[in-house]
Amino acid sequence: MKNIVIAAGYATRLGELTKNFPKPLLKIGESTILGRMLDDIDRIDDIDEHIIVTNHKFAHIFEEWKSEQHYQKPITIIDDGTETNETRLGAVCDLLLAIDYMDKQHQCFPPKQGESEGVLVVAADNLLFFSFQEFIDFAKEKGTSCIMCHEQPSIEKLQRTGVIVVDDQMRVLNMEEKPQEPKSHWAVPPFYIYLKQDLDMVRHAVENGCGKDAPGNLAHYMVERTTMHAWPMTAGRFDIGSLDTYYEAQRLYGQRDSDKGDLRP
């Protein structure tokens, strides 16, 4: 299984901090936002490669970062060719670039019999307090593509995210993006597993009308066309989407240098 990291955004809400530097590589203590996530995922036996999709503006920074890493699994950096927020491809199109890379690799090096060809898809701007091993085990148990979910009591917050309806087996019956009248309290964070049997549907999603901008667009598209289950997160996450939340993450989970203003590695 490939770990596909969507990291091609420009994080404009973080202002000068990410004007010329990618948000996933901002420091949290002695590590980075992305590093803390990969520390967990790299230990999972099912994962055999990390594929990080970024933009042309930041690709060289990711390559420099890659040269300093010592993970067990290889890291591949994919440059999506864009240089501005206005010309960004969108998360779904960036995912398709990674799948196209996988397809080309398979032509040269066919997977071994019984080897998984599914993908774990993650957004690169969250701190997580659980292991992705649990999510992968759940998908293997269900035998379907899966999304994550968590209970969100705030109607206001539900109106700004994806919301699902599930049955008693956690099979997803319905998904809506930013509903004005949410049908449940199950919110969807940006973490997904698409198994081999659904990858062809993913490949043709955009040409068949799937939205491009957010990874949730693809999940919404897939829920209507194949069986998917939802794994309830067993612990929380910290979404870093603004300067305030980044500094809060630094305060809560990292050691900020008291005499340095530059928080980048």
Backbone bond lengths (Angstrom), bond angles and torsions (degrees), N, CA, C in turn:
res aa  C-N    CA-C-N  psi(-1)  N-CA   C-N-CA  omega(-1)  CA-C   N-CA-C  phi
1 M - - - 1.474 - - 1.524 109.77 -
2 K 1.328 115.37 134.50 1.462 120.36 177.90 1.528 110.31 -91.19
3 N 1.312 115.64 141.67 1.462 121.70 171.93 1.518 107.55 -97.26
4 I 1.335 117.33 110.64 1.463 121.63 -179.09 1.526 108.97 -102.91
5 V 1.323 115.25 117.92 1.458 122.03 -179.24 1.522 108.91 -102.21
6 I 1.310 116.66 118.98 1.464 121.16 178.16 1.524 108.00 -87.87
7 A 1.337 116.74 108.57 1.466 121.64 -173.29 1.527 111.09 -138.71
8 A 1.338 115.89 38.60 1.461 119.90 -175.40 1.525 113.32 -103.74
9 G 1.325 117.23 7.34 1.458 119.71 179.18 1.517 112.04 -77.13
10 Y 1.330 115.14 171.90 1.467 120.86 -176.64 1.524 113.08 -111.98
11 A 1.343 117.33 -2.64 1.471 122.49 173.07 1.524 111.98 47.38
12 T 1.313 116.78 50.53 1.464 120.74 -175.96 1.527 113.06 -63.75
13 R 1.332 117.05 -22.88 1.471 119.39 -179.12 1.522 112.49 -72.55
14 L 1.335 116.99 -11.40 1.463 119.39 176.78 1.525 112.28 -93.90
15 G 1.326 117.28 4.84 1.455 122.14 171.94 1.521 114.66 60.32
16 E 1.330 115.79 -133.77 1.462 121.60 -174.88 1.525 112.96 -63.00
17 L 1.342 116.69 -26.53 1.458 120.43 -176.83 1.525 111.95 -61.18
18 T 1.326 116.35 -33.80 1.474 120.40 -178.07 1.529 112.23 -118.10
19 K 1.319 116.64 17.27 1.464 119.71 178.33 1.526 110.58 -61.94
20 N 1.332 116.37 -39.87 1.467 121.04 -179.19 1.520 112.24 -129.81
21 F 1.338 115.34 26.66 1.459 119.60 -177.52 1.524 109.28 -152.85
22 P 1.343 118.63 138.50 1.462 120.94 -175.92 1.528 113.31 -76.48
23 K 1.312 115.74 135.03 1.464 120.55 -179.70 1.526 113.65 -55.95
24 P 1.341 120.56 -41.88 1.474 118.89 -177.56 1.523 114.35 -59.39
25 L 1.331 117.29 -21.62 1.463 120.11 -177.38 1.524 112.77 -99.50
26 L 1.327 118.06 8.34 1.454 120.50 172.94 1.522 109.30 -66.66
27 K 1.325 115.10 146.04 1.459 120.57 -176.92 1.531 112.03 -73.86
28 I 1.332 114.71 139.54 1.459 123.28 164.25 1.521 104.70 -128.17
29 G 1.306 116.25 102.81 1.458 119.59 -172.64 1.513 110.43 64.40
30 E 1.325 116.71 -132.39 1.454 121.80 -178.39 1.526 112.74 -86.51
31 S 1.320 117.50 -5.78 1.457 121.07 -179.26 1.528 109.04 -115.23
32 T 1.319 116.45 -163.40 1.461 122.89 176.89 1.525 108.67 -124.71
33 I 1.321 116.29 169.96 1.463 119.81 177.40 1.528 109.59 -57.78
34 L 1.332 116.04 -50.15 1.464 120.50 -179.76 1.524 111.38 -66.40
35 G 1.322 117.33 -41.40 1.449 121.03 -178.06 1.517 112.65 -59.03
36 R 1.326 116.81 -39.81 1.461 120.10 179.41 1.524 111.00 -63.82
37 M 1.321 116.95 -34.96 1.459 120.27 178.47 1.530 110.99 -72.78
38 L 1.326 116.62 -44.68 1.465 119.76 -178.45 1.528 112.24 -67.93
39 D 1.317 117.71 -28.34 1.459 120.10 177.39 1.528 110.47 -56.32
40 D 1.326 116.10 -36.59 1.461 120.81 177.50 1.525 111.56 -78.51
41 I 1.320 116.89 -52.47 1.466 120.96 -172.75 1.524 111.50 -63.42
42 D 1.326 117.07 -35.74 1.466 120.63 -176.77 1.526 112.28 -63.43
43 R 1.332 117.54 -24.19 1.470 121.02 -179.25 1.523 112.93 -81.43
44 I 1.326 118.27 -7.79 1.462 121.65 -175.67 1.526 109.78 -82.63
45 D 1.321 116.84 123.12 1.464 121.36 -175.48 1.524 112.25 -60.40
46 D 1.339 117.88 -33.93 1.465 121.01 -177.39 1.526 112.40 -65.42
47 I 1.313 117.98 -24.70 1.468 122.58 -177.37 1.524 109.22 -84.64
48 D 1.348 116.32 129.53 1.464 118.83 179.27 1.525 113.59 -118.74
49 E 1.333 117.73 -4.44 1.471 119.89 179.43 1.520 109.27 -164.82
50 H 1.320 115.62 145.64 1.466 121.84 172.58 1.533 108.03 -105.32
51 I 1.315 117.43 122.24 1.462 122.12 177.89 1.524 107.30 -112.53
52 I 1.312 116.85 114.10 1.468 121.69 -176.98 1.520 108.72 -107.78
53 V 1.334 116.01 118.89 1.457 121.05 179.91 1.520 108.40 -99.70
54 T 1.318 116.67 119.22 1.454 121.26 179.60 1.524 108.96 -128.54
55 N 1.315 115.80 -174.49 1.468 120.01 179.69 1.525 110.04 -101.53
56 H 1.329 115.72 171.17 1.457 119.94 -176.37 1.532 111.73 -66.79
57 K 1.321 116.25 -32.12 1.462 120.33 -178.00 1.530 111.65 -63.60
58 F 1.325 116.34 -35.82 1.460 120.25 -175.16 1.526 114.13 -108.50
59 A 1.333 118.17 -1.39 1.469 120.66 -174.22 1.530 111.77 -57.72
60 H 1.338 117.58 -41.78 1.464 119.32 -177.89 1.525 111.50 -66.34
61 I 1.338 117.00 -30.30 1.469 120.16 178.70 1.526 109.51 -69.67
62 F 1.342 116.87 -40.73 1.460 120.40 176.37 1.530 110.88 -64.93
63 E 1.324 117.02 -37.59 1.464 119.63 178.72 1.525 110.54 -64.57
64 E 1.324 117.12 -40.94 1.462 120.63 177.22 1.526 110.37 -63.40
65 W 1.335 115.87 -44.12 1.464 120.78 177.36 1.530 110.45 -59.77
66 K 1.341 116.26 -44.80 1.468 121.38 -179.55 1.525 111.12 -57.31
67 S 1.325 117.62 -40.55 1.466 121.34 -176.76 1.523 112.39 -63.95
68 E 1.339 116.89 -16.55 1.465 121.05 -178.48 1.527 112.97 -101.32
69 Q 1.353 116.82 -1.05 1.463 120.20 -175.24 1.526 111.27 -90.99
70 H 1.334 114.83 157.56 1.461 120.75 -179.15 1.527 110.42 -136.14
71 Y 1.327 115.57 45.41 1.461 119.52 178.30 1.527 110.36 -75.51
72 Q 1.337 115.70 158.12 1.463 120.52 179.38 1.532 111.23 -68.68
73 K 1.334 116.11 -38.28 1.456 121.29 -175.68 1.532 109.68 -94.09
74 P 1.339 117.78 144.86 1.469 120.17 -179.75 1.526 111.88 -65.13
75 I 1.322 114.99 152.44 1.464 122.17 177.96 1.519 108.77 -115.49
76 T 1.319 116.87 130.22 1.458 122.67 175.17 1.523 108.49 -117.39
77 I 1.326 116.57 130.00 1.469 121.91 176.90 1.518 108.45 -102.77
78 I 1.330 116.97 127.50 1.462 121.92 177.25 1.525 108.92 -113.44
79 D 1.300 116.52 126.40 1.469 124.54 179.06 1.526 108.12 -93.57
80 D 1.348 116.77 118.68 1.472 118.52 -177.64 1.527 113.38 -83.98
81 G 1.345 117.27 -0.81 1.457 121.01 172.17 1.513 116.23 87.19
82 T 1.338 118.46 -5.08 1.462 119.83 -178.03 1.523 110.48 -91.97
83 E 1.348 115.27 157.52 1.462 120.11 -178.02 1.518 113.48 -130.03
84 T 1.327 118.62 -5.25 1.460 121.04 179.98 1.524 110.09 -139.29
85 N 1.331 114.86 158.11 1.460 120.37 176.97 1.524 111.36 -61.29
86 E 1.326 115.72 -32.78 1.468 120.19 -177.81 1.526 112.43 -71.07
87 T 1.326 117.84 -25.56 1.466 120.65 -177.87 1.532 112.31 -105.16
88 R 1.333 117.78 8.71 1.464 120.37 -177.91 1.534 110.90 -58.30
89 L 1.309 116.05 149.13 1.462 121.45 -177.75 1.516 112.73 -77.66
90 G 1.312 116.79 -30.93 1.456 121.57 -172.61 1.519 110.03 100.82
91 A 1.335 116.12 151.35 1.464 121.59 -172.74 1.520 112.75 -61.63
92 V 1.329 117.79 -37.22 1.463 119.68 -177.58 1.526 110.64 -67.79
93 C 1.324 117.08 -43.03 1.470 119.91 178.13 1.524 111.19 -66.25
94 D 1.328 117.45 -34.04 1.460 119.78 176.20 1.528 110.78 -66.28
95 L 1.324 116.89 -38.37 1.459 120.27 175.33 1.526 110.94 -61.79
96 L 1.323 116.62 -39.86 1.462 119.90 179.80 1.530 111.53 -65.05
97 L 1.321 117.44 -32.25 1.471 120.07 174.63 1.527 110.38 -61.50
98 A 1.329 116.09 -41.57 1.462 119.85 179.58 1.523 110.85 -66.14
99 I 1.323 117.53 -40.64 1.461 120.56 179.41 1.524 110.84 -67.72
100 D 1.332 116.36 -36.01 1.470 119.76 175.76 1.527 110.41 -63.21
101 Y 1.327 116.89 -40.70 1.466 120.87 175.60 1.528 110.00 -60.52
102 M 1.339 117.19 -43.76 1.459 121.07 178.55 1.523 111.29 -59.98
103 D 1.337 115.82 -43.25 1.464 120.02 -179.10 1.526 111.17 -61.15
104 K 1.324 116.00 -41.67 1.466 119.74 179.24 1.523 111.10 -66.74
105 Q 1.326 116.29 -37.76 1.463 119.97 177.59 1.522 111.04 -64.85
106 H 1.326 115.80 -39.07 1.466 119.90 -179.54 1.525 111.49 -66.71
107 Q 1.332 116.43 -30.42 1.470 119.28 177.02 1.524 110.79 -64.81
108 C 1.329 115.01 -36.61 1.474 119.69 -179.74 1.528 111.78 -84.72
109 F 1.343 115.31 -36.79 1.467 120.50 -177.03 1.521 108.79 -133.00
110 P 1.321 118.31 83.77 1.469 121.45 -178.73 1.519 111.38 -56.24
111 P 1.343 117.75 140.12 1.465 120.45 178.57 1.525 111.04 -60.73
112 K 1.315 116.05 147.31 1.451 120.65 176.58 1.527 110.03 -69.87
113 Q 1.302 116.49 154.72 1.456 120.64 -179.52 1.522 109.92 -58.06
114 G 1.346 115.14 130.38 1.451 120.40 179.76 1.517 114.14 86.37
115 E 1.312 117.39 -7.28 1.465 121.02 -179.20 1.525 110.26 -76.80
116 S 1.317 116.73 134.28 1.463 121.08 -178.18 1.520 110.84 -69.97
117 E 1.319 116.65 142.07 1.454 121.19 175.66 1.532 110.84 -119.33
118 G 1.301 116.04 19.90 1.451 119.36 178.34 1.518 111.36 -77.92
119 V 1.343 115.29 175.77 1.460 120.59 179.79 1.525 110.39 -133.40
120 L 1.310 114.61 139.65 1.457 122.57 166.78 1.515 105.67 -97.62
121 V 1.324 118.08 126.50 1.464 122.33 -178.14 1.521 108.37 -115.67
122 V 1.337 116.06 124.75 1.465 120.29 -176.12 1.525 110.62 -132.36
123 A 1.319 115.58 144.85 1.462 121.70 169.55 1.522 107.63 -83.61
124 A 1.321 117.13 147.62 1.460 120.80 -169.46 1.518 113.53 -100.44
125 D 1.325 118.47 24.01 1.463 119.20 -175.11 1.528 112.81 -129.10
126 N 1.336 115.96 32.92 1.457 121.16 179.54 1.524 110.90 -127.79
127 L 1.338 115.67 145.25 1.453 121.56 166.39 1.527 106.51 -100.34
128 L 1.337 116.68 131.69 1.455 121.07 -173.44 1.522 110.83 -118.19
129 F 1.323 116.10 146.18 1.457 121.15 -177.02 1.529 111.15 -117.71
130 F 1.324 115.14 32.82 1.455 123.12 174.39 1.523 106.47 -148.37
131 S 1.327 117.07 172.99 1.462 120.74 179.25 1.528 110.53 -102.73
132 F 1.321 115.70 140.94 1.460 120.48 174.87 1.531 111.51 -66.13
133 Q 1.327 117.03 -14.45 1.464 119.55 176.17 1.532 110.46 -56.85
134 E 1.331 116.67 -39.21 1.460 121.28 179.56 1.531 111.07 -62.41
135 F 1.298 115.90 -41.18 1.473 121.84 -179.27 1.533 110.23 -65.89
136 I 1.320 116.31 -44.85 1.467 120.72 179.98 1.530 110.72 -65.68
137 D 1.322 116.75 -40.75 1.462 119.88 177.90 1.529 110.86 -61.83
138 F 1.312 116.84 -39.11 1.466 121.66 178.71 1.529 110.21 -62.89
139 A 1.337 117.32 -44.98 1.465 121.04 179.91 1.520 111.02 -63.40
140 K 1.322 116.86 -39.42 1.464 120.43 178.58 1.523 110.82 -65.97
141 E 1.320 116.55 -37.90 1.466 120.87 178.48 1.531 110.92 -65.58
142 K 1.324 116.61 -43.61 1.465 120.94 -177.60 1.526 111.89 -78.23
143 G 1.326 117.54 -29.12 1.453 121.00 -178.36 1.508 114.05 72.07
144 T 1.337 116.24 23.38 1.463 121.12 179.82 1.523 109.79 -133.57
145 S 1.315 116.10 165.05 1.456 120.12 168.85 1.527 108.25 -64.10
146 C 1.318 116.43 151.72 1.466 120.17 -171.80 1.526 112.15 -140.23
147 I 1.305 114.24 156.51 1.454 121.82 170.52 1.523 108.14 -125.23
148 M 1.307 116.52 162.85 1.458 120.69 173.75 1.521 109.97 -92.21
149 C 1.324 115.44 162.21 1.458 119.42 173.16 1.524 109.28 -153.70
150 H 1.306 115.42 161.70 1.466 121.21 173.54 1.519 108.28 -150.88
151 E 1.307 115.95 153.78 1.459 119.95 179.94 1.522 110.03 -75.70
152 Q 1.316 115.30 131.30 1.459 121.57 -179.30 1.538 108.19 -127.44
153 P 1.325 117.50 107.27 1.466 119.94 -176.93 1.532 114.38 -73.24
154 S 1.335 116.79 -21.04 1.462 120.25 -175.29 1.534 111.48 -81.70
155 I 1.316 116.66 117.76 1.467 121.19 176.73 1.526 110.27 -61.89
156 E 1.328 116.11 -39.60 1.467 120.44 -179.41 1.524 111.06 -59.95
157 K 1.334 117.13 -42.65 1.465 120.34 179.21 1.522 111.22 -71.54
158 L 1.323 117.94 -35.78 1.458 120.85 176.78 1.520 111.30 -62.07
159 Q 1.326 116.50 -31.72 1.466 121.17 -179.84 1.524 112.30 -72.33
160 R 1.347 116.89 -6.41 1.461 120.65 -179.53 1.525 112.57 -114.06
161 T 1.334 117.18 13.91 1.463 119.45 -176.92 1.515 110.23 -145.55
162 G 1.337 116.62 -178.43 1.449 120.94 173.44 1.515 110.01 -79.88
163 V 1.324 116.48 141.76 1.467 121.91 -178.69 1.526 108.16 -130.60
164 I 1.341 116.04 134.09 1.459 119.78 -178.33 1.521 111.83 -118.07
165 V 1.330 114.14 157.48 1.459 123.12 169.17 1.521 106.24 -114.91
166 V 1.336 117.12 132.73 1.466 121.52 -177.21 1.524 110.39 -127.77
167 D 1.349 115.74 160.72 1.457 118.90 173.45 1.530 109.39 -93.36
168 D 1.324 118.24 -171.46 1.462 120.23 -174.69 1.528 112.85 -73.37
169 Q 1.343 117.47 -8.35 1.459 122.00 174.25 1.526 112.02 -101.17
170 M 1.329 116.07 9.66 1.464 124.01 -178.37 1.529 112.79 65.10
171 R 1.322 116.50 24.63 1.466 119.80 170.76 1.524 107.85 -78.08
172 V 1.321 116.42 133.99 1.459 120.89 -176.15 1.526 109.46 -78.52
173 L 1.325 115.48 121.88 1.464 121.59 -179.61 1.516 112.23 -96.98
174 N 1.322 115.36 -27.72 1.469 119.35 -175.16 1.518 108.81 -160.65
175 M 1.333 116.20 145.68 1.462 120.83 174.54 1.522 108.73 -139.83
176 E 1.319 115.49 134.97 1.463 121.72 177.30 1.522 109.17 -128.36
177 E 1.320 116.32 142.01 1.455 121.83 175.80 1.525 109.55 -94.76
178 K 1.325 115.70 123.87 1.469 123.07 176.18 1.531 112.43 48.69
179 P 1.330 117.67 56.52 1.471 120.45 -178.47 1.527 111.94 -72.81
180 Q 1.302 116.92 138.99 1.466 120.76 175.60 1.522 110.92 -70.65
181 E 1.331 116.45 -31.05 1.462 121.14 177.10 1.539 108.44 -125.37
182 P 1.333 117.54 84.81 1.469 121.08 -177.37 1.525 111.88 -57.73
183 K 1.343 115.73 139.26 1.462 121.05 -178.30 1.523 112.51 -91.94
184 S 1.317 117.07 -4.19 1.461 121.01 176.33 1.523 108.29 -158.01
185 H 1.334 115.35 -177.99 1.469 120.92 175.23 1.524 111.34 -107.84
186 W 1.340 117.47 16.11 1.452 121.13 178.08 1.527 110.60 -89.53
187 A 1.321 116.31 105.73 1.469 121.97 178.07 1.523 109.81 -93.01
188 V 1.332 116.20 154.08 1.467 121.99 -174.58 1.531 110.70 -114.90
189 P 1.332 118.71 113.19 1.466 121.20 173.29 1.532 110.24 -81.52
190 P 1.335 118.99 169.16 1.478 121.25 -172.07 1.522 114.92 -84.87
191 F 1.341 116.30 61.49 1.462 121.69 178.38 1.528 108.90 -137.12
192 Y 1.337 116.60 127.95 1.463 120.71 -170.85 1.521 110.45 -143.15
193 I 1.337 115.49 154.42 1.462 121.91 169.21 1.524 107.39 -125.94
194 Y 1.340 115.31 124.97 1.460 120.73 174.87 1.528 107.64 -115.49
195 L 1.328 115.72 117.27 1.451 120.09 -177.50 1.526 111.33 -81.86
196 K 1.329 114.76 167.00 1.463 121.85 -174.43 1.522 112.89 -51.10
197 Q 1.349 116.44 -41.74 1.464 119.34 -174.05 1.526 113.13 -66.99
198 D 1.339 117.46 -15.97 1.468 120.55 -178.83 1.524 113.67 -106.88
199 L 1.333 117.75 -3.81 1.464 119.36 -174.30 1.524 113.13 -65.71
200 D 1.320 117.79 -32.77 1.458 118.45 178.29 1.525 110.75 -65.34
201 M 1.323 116.68 -35.99 1.463 120.80 175.90 1.531 110.57 -64.87
202 V 1.323 115.82 -38.20 1.461 120.34 177.11 1.527 110.25 -63.57
203 R 1.331 116.45 -43.80 1.468 120.94 -178.06 1.528 111.87 -56.22
204 H 1.318 117.76 -34.31 1.465 121.49 -174.33 1.534 112.80 -104.89
205 A 1.328 116.31 11.54 1.460 119.75 -174.69 1.527 112.96 -63.07
206 V 1.328 117.23 -48.41 1.468 119.81 -175.71 1.522 111.47 -64.57
207 E 1.331 116.70 -43.79 1.459 119.01 -179.92 1.525 112.36 -65.94
208 N 1.335 116.18 -17.38 1.456 120.66 178.64 1.523 112.96 -102.63
209 G 1.341 115.98 16.12 1.455 119.61 170.06 1.509 116.97 105.53
210 C 1.329 118.42 3.57 1.462 120.53 178.68 1.533 110.02 -69.12
211 G 1.318 117.16 139.58 1.459 121.17 175.23 1.515 111.15 -64.40
212 K 1.323 117.15 154.49 1.461 121.80 -172.52 1.524 114.56 -103.68
213 D 1.313 118.18 -25.56 1.455 120.30 -162.54 1.523 114.03 -70.97
214 A 1.336 117.87 -53.51 1.459 121.35 -173.58 1.522 110.91 -110.49
215 P 1.344 118.09 149.65 1.468 119.69 178.48 1.521 112.69 -60.93
216 G 1.350 116.66 -25.78 1.458 120.54 176.94 1.516 113.02 -64.36
217 N 1.342 116.77 -24.59 1.466 119.50 176.66 1.524 110.61 -59.35
218 L 1.331 116.60 -41.00 1.456 120.25 -179.54 1.521 111.01 -69.96
219 A 1.319 117.77 -42.61 1.463 120.63 179.12 1.525 110.21 -58.93
220 H 1.319 116.20 -43.76 1.468 121.03 178.17 1.524 110.49 -59.95
221 Y 1.312 116.31 -44.95 1.464 122.05 178.65 1.529 110.77 -61.00
222 M 1.332 117.19 -44.50 1.450 121.44 -175.73 1.524 112.67 -71.22
223 V 1.317 117.42 -37.12 1.465 121.21 -179.92 1.518 111.43 -57.35
224 E 1.319 116.47 -33.10 1.457 120.74 -178.55 1.521 112.86 -80.70
225 R 1.342 117.46 -6.51 1.466 120.08 -172.13 1.526 114.98 -127.24
226 T 1.315 117.90 -11.30 1.459 119.89 179.85 1.523 108.73 -150.97
227 T 1.322 117.03 167.59 1.462 120.96 178.32 1.521 109.74 -79.04
228 M 1.318 115.48 126.83 1.459 121.08 177.07 1.518 109.12 -133.55
229 H 1.313 115.72 146.93 1.456 121.66 175.13 1.528 109.64 -114.97
230 A 1.324 114.78 161.05 1.463 120.68 -179.00 1.523 109.67 -119.74
231 W 1.325 115.16 128.58 1.464 121.07 178.38 1.529 109.83 -96.59
232 P 1.334 118.22 119.11 1.470 119.78 177.35 1.531 110.30 -73.11
233 M 1.303 116.57 123.48 1.455 121.31 179.10 1.525 110.49 -55.25
234 T 1.329 116.88 137.18 1.460 121.17 -179.22 1.526 112.76 -90.32
235 A 1.312 116.27 -6.07 1.470 121.96 175.94 1.528 107.03 -154.17
236 G 1.318 116.07 -179.85 1.456 119.49 -172.21 1.519 114.68 -89.11
237 R 1.313 114.20 -175.63 1.458 122.37 175.54 1.516 108.00 -144.02
238 F 1.320 116.31 162.02 1.464 121.69 176.42 1.519 107.01 -124.27
239 D 1.318 116.18 112.16 1.461 122.92 -177.15 1.527 109.15 -88.12
240 I 1.325 116.88 119.36 1.464 121.18 -179.16 1.521 108.46 -98.09
241 G 1.326 115.87 97.97 1.455 120.44 -175.11 1.512 114.98 -120.32
242 S 1.333 116.93 -4.15 1.463 120.64 -177.02 1.522 108.89 -151.35
243 L 1.325 115.55 170.81 1.460 119.21 176.87 1.519 111.22 -59.83
244 D 1.336 116.75 -41.97 1.458 120.45 -178.95 1.520 111.36 -60.20
245 T 1.338 117.04 -44.78 1.462 118.95 -178.12 1.535 111.38 -71.98
246 Y 1.331 117.29 -31.55 1.463 119.21 176.13 1.527 110.87 -64.85
247 Y 1.330 116.69 -47.36 1.461 119.51 179.93 1.533 110.97 -66.32
248 E 1.334 116.39 -32.52 1.456 119.67 176.49 1.533 110.06 -66.77
249 A 1.330 117.18 -40.39 1.464 120.89 176.91 1.520 110.79 -63.08
250 Q 1.331 116.01 -39.84 1.462 119.94 176.43 1.528 110.92 -60.05
251 R 1.320 114.94 -43.79 1.467 119.38 -177.40 1.525 111.66 -67.72
252 L 1.333 116.23 -42.26 1.458 120.30 -173.94 1.519 113.65 -82.13
253 Y 1.354 116.47 -36.16 1.462 119.08 -168.52 1.524 114.61 -122.59
254 G 1.312 117.30 -2.03 1.458 119.26 -179.38 1.514 111.43 -134.82
255 Q 1.305 115.36 171.55 1.454 121.78 176.44 1.529 108.52 -106.20
256 R 1.318 116.49 104.26 1.469 119.48 177.98 1.519 110.26 -78.99
257 D 1.323 115.50 138.99 1.462 119.47 174.07 1.529 108.11 -72.45
258 S 1.295 116.00 122.47 1.459 119.92 -175.69 1.515 113.25 -69.10
259 D 1.317 116.69 -21.06 1.466 118.39 -175.85 1.519 112.86 -114.00
260 K 1.358 118.27 14.60 1.461 120.57 179.70 1.516 109.96 -126.48
261 G 1.302 116.24 132.67 1.456 119.65 178.50 1.503 113.43 -88.70
262 D 1.346 117.55 -21.70 1.451 120.97 -177.95 1.522 109.40 -86.58
263 L 1.344 117.41 113.05 1.461 121.52 -176.26 1.520 111.59 -96.73
264 R 1.326 117.75 7.53 1.452 119.61 179.38 1.515 110.87 -83.37
265 P 1.329 117.50 158.56 1.468 119.22 178.01 1.514 112.18 -64.55
